[in-house]
Every structure is written in C-alpha cells, then in structure tokens.
Amino acid sequence: MSPWFKCRFQVHVNDAFVELFGYARDEIIGHTSVELGLWVDPKEYVWLLAELEIQGRVRQFEATYRHKSDCIGQLLIAVEEIDLGGRRCAMELYSDITARKQAETLLTNLNDHLERQVAQRTTELTKYAIRKGLTSLT
C-alpha cells in the first residue's frame, strides 16, 4: 500500500479548498480525503496514489468528487510531491470542471440529436426523390 494512502491534510488548506468541498478547515485538518468521503470512485484514488508513488507527480487527472452536501462534481487534479522542512508532502491543486463537463455532455447530446435529424431528413428526401423519379438534385 502506498505511503500516501494514510496522508492527512496537516499543513494548510486554502479558502478555495474549503469552498470547493464544503468543509470547514477544522473539519479537514488531521483527516484523509477518504475519511472525509471526497472520492466517489475509490479506483480513481488508488490510481492517483499509485501514479504519485511511481512518478512523484500527477497532472491533468480528472476525477469525480463528493461535496460535504453530497453533491457530486468533476475535478481536474494536479499533485506534486514536495519536501517541506524534511517532511514528504504533496502539493495538491484542484480545479472544479463540473460546469465544463456538463456543457460538454450537453453539446454532445445536441450534436447527436442534430445528426439524427439530418439522417432522418436525408432519408425522407431520398424516398421523395425515388417516388418522383428524380435522379439528380441539380
């Protein structure tokens, strides 16, 4: 098991972290992200820890997180192993990409809908052309 597995938030969490996850500083400090229930999919956490152990850093990792209120969101995560006064620590950066992911899903769904409409209309026009004996649209 990775030594990172038992890492607790010990040094500092900034206001953005507090706002992102919905916990007060005193609820965070001294606890692991697993204890706080931040990870929706434990496999993502295991992968992140393994990559951190092997590479010493993780960049551009997308994961699903749970807010204190139980709302689910998407994060873009970067983690870098650092030495802080002789202590092995991790500098973690989180960016909430929930709105971006929702917009991407909406755009994909709209695109799929438009493609189905074009295919349907093309079929209708082809059937019409065959009925009318048309061989060319020009």
C-alpha positions in Angstrom: 0.0 0.0 0.0 1.3 3.4 -0.9 2.5 5.6 2.0 0.3 8.3 0.5 -2.8 6.3 1.4 -2.7 7.4 5.1 -1.7 11.0 4.3 -3.8 13.5 6.2 -4.4 17.2 5.4 -1.9 18.5 8.0 -0.3 21.7 6.9 -2.8 24.0 5.1 -5.9 24.1 3.0 -6.8 27.4 1.4 -10.2 29.2 1.2 -10.8 27.7 -2.3 -10.4 24.2 -1.0 -12.8 24.9 1.9 -15.4 26.3 -0.6 -14.9 23.5 -3.2 -15.6 20.7 -0.7 -17.8 22.5 1.8 -15.9 21.5 4.9 -14.5 24.0 7.5 -10.7 24.0 8.0 -11.0 22.3 11.4 -13.1 19.5 9.8 -10.3 18.9 7.2 -7.0 19.2 9.0 -6.0 15.9 10.5 -8.2 13.8 8.2 -7.7 12.0 5.0 -9.7 12.6 1.8 -11.1 9.0 2.2 -12.2 9.8 5.8 -14.0 12.9 4.5 -15.6 10.9 1.7 -14.3 13.1 -1.0 -13.8 10.3 -3.5 -16.8 8.9 -5.3 -14.8 6.2 -7.1 -12.2 4.6 -4.9 -10.4 3.3 -8.0 -9.6 6.9 -9.0 -8.0 7.5 -5.7 -6.0 4.2 -5.8 -4.8 5.1 -9.3 -3.8 8.6 -8.2 -1.8 7.3 -5.3 0.0 4.7 -7.4 0.9 7.3 -10.0 2.1 9.7 -7.3 4.3 6.9 -5.8 5.8 6.0 -9.2 6.1 9.4 -10.9 6.3 11.8 -7.9 3.5 13.8 -9.5 0.2 13.6 -11.3 -1.0 16.1 -13.9 -4.4 16.7 -15.6 -6.2 13.9 -13.8 -10.0 14.0 -14.0 -11.9 12.6 -11.0 -15.3 12.6 -9.5 -15.7 14.2 -6.1 -18.3 14.4 -3.4 -19.1 17.8 -1.7 -20.0 17.7 2.0 -23.6 18.3 1.0 -23.4 15.0 -1.1 -23.5 16.9 -4.4 -21.3 15.2 -7.0 -18.8 17.1 -9.2 -15.9 16.7 -11.5 -12.3 17.8 -10.7 -9.1 18.3 -12.6 -6.3 17.4 -10.3 -2.6 18.0 -10.2 -0.4 16.7 -7.4 3.3 17.2 -6.9 5.5 15.6 -4.2 7.4 18.2 -2.3 9.8 18.4 0.6 8.6 20.7 3.4 11.2 21.1 6.0 12.4 17.5 5.7 8.8 16.2 5.5 7.5 14.4 2.5 4.3 16.3 1.5 2.0 16.6 -1.5 1.1 19.9 -3.1 -2.4 19.4 -4.5 -4.2 21.6 -6.9 -7.9 21.1 -7.7 -10.0 22.8 -10.4 -13.7 22.2 -10.4 -14.6 21.3 -14.0 -18.2 20.3 -13.3 -19.8 23.0 -15.4 -17.4 22.3 -18.3 -18.2 18.6 -18.2 -21.9 19.3 -18.1 -21.5 21.7 -21.1 -19.5 19.0 -23.0 -22.3 16.5 -22.3 -25.0 18.9 -23.5 -23.0 19.7 -26.6 -22.5 16.0 -27.4 -26.3 15.3 -26.9 -27.2 18.3 -29.1 -24.8 17.1 -31.8 -26.2 13.6 -31.7 -29.8 15.0 -31.9 -28.9 17.1 -35.0 -27.2 14.2 -36.7 -30.3 12.0 -36.2 -32.4 14.8 -37.6 -30.2 15.2 -40.7 -30.2 11.4 -41.2 -34.0 11.3 -40.9 -34.5 14.3 -43.3 -32.0 12.8 -45.8 -34.0 9.5 -45.8 -37.2 11.4 -46.3 -35.8 13.4 -49.3 -34.3 10.2 -50.8 -37.7 8.5 -50.6 -39.4 11.5 -52.1 -36.8 11.7 -55.0 -37.3 8.0 -55.7 -41.1 8.4 -55.8 -40.9 11.4 -58.2 -38.3 9.6 -60.4 -35.7 12.2 -59.7 -32.1 11.1 -60.3 -30.3 14.3 -59.6 -30.9 17.2 -57.3 -29.5 19.8 -59.7 
